[in-house]
Each structure stands twice: as structure tokens, then as C-alpha cells.
């Protein structure tokens, strides 16, 4: 008997894990997940956008607009940073799978941690300065980045635009 056909690729699998991780976010408007994988295709870290450990999800704001201190932005850790901080081993040479192309702050952490490839699903903010800066830094540091390619017609990897 031959092996089964139409199984999902490693990229599809790990992006699925990243998307599933994002579903843990308490943020009502943005659910982003990340999954870090070593060179042996073992998951070594996962994360989602949320508050730092020990902060109550009920005591901090989740809104996107208003006075800075009354929004989520000064308090929420992005999925990429959480995945790096939650990692169980060194990250040199690893890949990170992210639903949304990383911002400049997460890119700094990605580079510093030794991750060598970013695989993303959406680059919807590509024209904004912080994402242009991200690509400039990734290029300078020799960190590869690419959009995930879904080859299996039996799987759909997607994020709702309103979720990111």
C-alpha cells in the first residue's frame, strides 16, 4: 500500500498551529498567533497577542483608538515576542510562522533571537513605515521571509481581515 496523498505540508501545518494559537487571544479586534520551529521541524515556541503574565485581561483596555494609555497598545505583547519568550530552547536557525508580517519591534526580537526565516500569511500593512523598516532590518540581518504557499486543496489557511 502506498502512502496517503494530499497530506498537508510542514508550512501548512505550522501556519495552522500559528492560526490556532491566535484564537487564544482575548483581544476583541486582533487575533494573531506565532509558531517557532527548529531545523528538525519540532515546535519550540508558540504565542499570541496578549497581556504580560500576571496582568488581568479585565483590568486593561482593549480598544484601538483614544488616548494612548486608554488603548491596548502600551500593554499588549505581540504574538512573535510571546513565542520567543515562551520558547523552550535556543532559537538560532529556527523559522517563525506568523499570521501577520511582523512589526519593527518584533523584527528586532526575531533578529536578536537568531531566527533565520519568517513565514507569514498576510502582509496587509506592507506600505506602512514600521513594516518597511521590518523588511529593511530582515534584509540587512540576512533573515529570509516569504509568504506561505498553500498547495493542498483540502485545507484553507486564512485570517479574517477584521481579525488583524
Wavefront OBJ file of the C-alpha trace (Angstrom):
o trace
v 0.000 0.000 0.000
v 1.344 3.455 -0.927
v 1.384 6.377 1.451
v -1.621 8.643 1.642
v -1.681 11.574 -0.789
v -2.923 15.126 -0.237
v -1.471 15.421 3.263
v -0.571 18.927 4.393
v 2.931 20.344 4.083
v 5.080 21.392 7.036
v 4.371 25.032 6.143
v 0.619 24.419 6.153
v 0.836 22.518 9.435
v 2.893 25.122 11.293
v 0.860 28.038 9.932
v -2.231 26.192 11.150
v -0.662 25.980 14.618
v 0.074 29.726 14.495
v -3.519 30.494 13.495
v -4.886 28.229 16.214
v -2.624 29.934 18.774
v -4.078 33.289 17.766
v -7.524 32.045 18.772
v -6.324 32.210 22.416
v -6.036 35.993 22.274
v -8.520 37.946 24.387
v -8.216 40.935 22.048
v -11.645 41.532 20.501
v -10.271 43.053 17.298
v -6.926 41.356 16.604
v -6.045 37.688 16.992
v -2.527 36.939 15.812
v -0.561 33.781 16.531
v 3.019 32.651 16.041
v 4.773 29.282 15.992
v 8.546 28.808 16.125
v 10.039 25.638 14.638
v 13.603 24.341 14.780
v 15.594 22.767 11.940
v 14.182 19.315 12.768
v 10.585 20.596 12.335
v 9.913 20.485 16.070
v 7.806 23.223 17.636
v 9.911 25.104 20.185
v 7.651 28.088 20.923
v 4.149 29.404 20.379
v 2.482 32.683 21.261
v -0.422 35.005 20.650
v -1.061 38.693 21.195
v -1.986 39.336 24.795
v -1.105 40.953 28.077
v 2.050 40.025 30.006
v 1.736 37.172 32.509
v 0.067 38.292 35.707
v -1.907 41.193 34.245
v -5.671 40.813 34.322
v -7.421 40.767 30.948
v -10.310 42.561 32.658
v -8.292 45.462 34.082
v -6.667 46.751 30.888
v -8.252 48.347 27.817
v -8.737 46.507 24.545
v -9.731 49.477 22.356
v -7.712 50.630 19.365
v -8.422 54.358 19.490
v -8.316 57.102 22.093
v -5.655 58.463 24.398
v -2.615 56.183 24.199
v -2.818 54.995 27.810
v -6.508 54.188 27.327
v -5.804 51.845 24.375
v -4.370 48.332 24.211
v -1.129 49.374 22.524
v 1.107 50.175 25.512
v 0.166 46.908 27.247
v -0.191 44.073 24.702
v 2.727 41.810 23.750
v 2.668 40.700 20.126
v 2.473 37.029 19.177
v 6.045 36.901 17.880
v 7.516 38.280 21.110
v 5.393 35.910 23.203
v 6.514 32.938 21.101
v 10.158 33.959 21.585
v 9.684 34.452 25.324
v 7.752 31.161 25.602
v 10.406 29.173 23.727
v 11.795 26.046 25.327
v 15.258 26.151 23.745
v 17.668 28.367 21.834
v 16.226 29.751 18.604
v 19.333 30.023 16.426
v 18.470 28.847 12.918
v 14.725 28.464 13.610
v 11.729 29.531 11.491
v 8.830 31.568 12.815
v 5.351 31.204 11.345
v 3.154 34.264 11.833
v -0.330 35.151 10.701
v 0.660 38.777 10.104
v 4.026 40.084 8.880
v 5.981 41.215 11.973
v 6.234 44.847 13.042
v 9.598 46.549 13.538
v 9.684 45.834 17.288
v 9.020 42.114 16.835
v 11.513 42.051 13.976
v 14.216 43.278 16.350
v 13.439 40.394 18.725
v 13.344 37.911 15.821
v 16.793 39.003 14.666
v 18.247 39.082 18.196
v 16.952 35.575 18.954
v 18.739 34.045 15.948
v 15.622 33.099 13.963
v 16.634 32.783 10.313
v 13.300 32.711 8.465
v 9.902 34.378 8.779
v 6.941 32.656 7.111
v 3.822 34.804 7.073
v 0.230 34.575 5.889
v -0.747 38.239 5.466
v 1.262 41.364 4.715
v -1.727 43.696 4.682
v 0.200 46.612 6.227
v 3.176 46.360 3.833
v 3.077 50.062 2.908
v 3.326 51.338 6.487
v 6.674 52.608 7.742
v 7.046 50.089 10.576
v 6.711 47.184 8.140
v 9.025 48.791 5.602
v 11.541 49.117 8.465
v 10.973 45.433 9.313
v 11.907 44.314 5.820
v 14.935 46.593 5.765
v 16.207 45.086 9.031
v 15.446 41.494 7.977
v 17.290 42.044 4.690
v 20.315 43.586 6.452
v 20.437 40.757 9.001
v 20.136 38.030 6.368
v 16.823 36.766 7.718
v 14.692 35.308 4.931
v 10.959 35.948 4.708
v 8.267 34.524 2.490
v 4.526 34.200 2.215
v 3.216 30.718 2.966
v 2.084 28.770 -0.097
v -0.927 26.524 0.322
v -0.652 23.608 -2.083
v -3.236 21.286 -0.573
v -6.704 21.944 -1.929
v -8.263 20.284 1.130
v -7.067 22.966 3.557
v -7.712 26.684 3.820
v -5.355 28.883 5.777
v -6.909 32.270 6.235
v -7.477 35.040 8.681
v -10.467 37.267 8.662
v -9.407 40.784 7.704
v -11.320 42.134 10.668
v -9.210 39.942 12.999
v -5.895 41.614 12.119
l 1 2 3 4 5 6 7 8 9 10 11 12 13 14 15 16 17 18 19 20 21 22 23 24 25 26 27 28 29 30 31 32 33 34 35 36 37 38 39 40 41 42 43 44 45 46 47 48 49 50 51 52 53 54 55 56 57 58 59 60 61 62 63 64 65 66 67 68 69 70 71 72 73 74 75 76 77 78 79 80 81 82 83 84 85 86 87 88 89 90 91 92 93 94 95 96 97 98 99 100 101 102 103 104 105 106 107 108 109 110 111 112 113 114 115 116 117 118 119 120 121 122 123 124 125 126 127 128 129 130 131 132 133 134 135 136 137 138 139 140 141 142 143 144 145 146 147 148 149 150 151 152 153 154 155 156 157 158 159 160 161 162 163 164
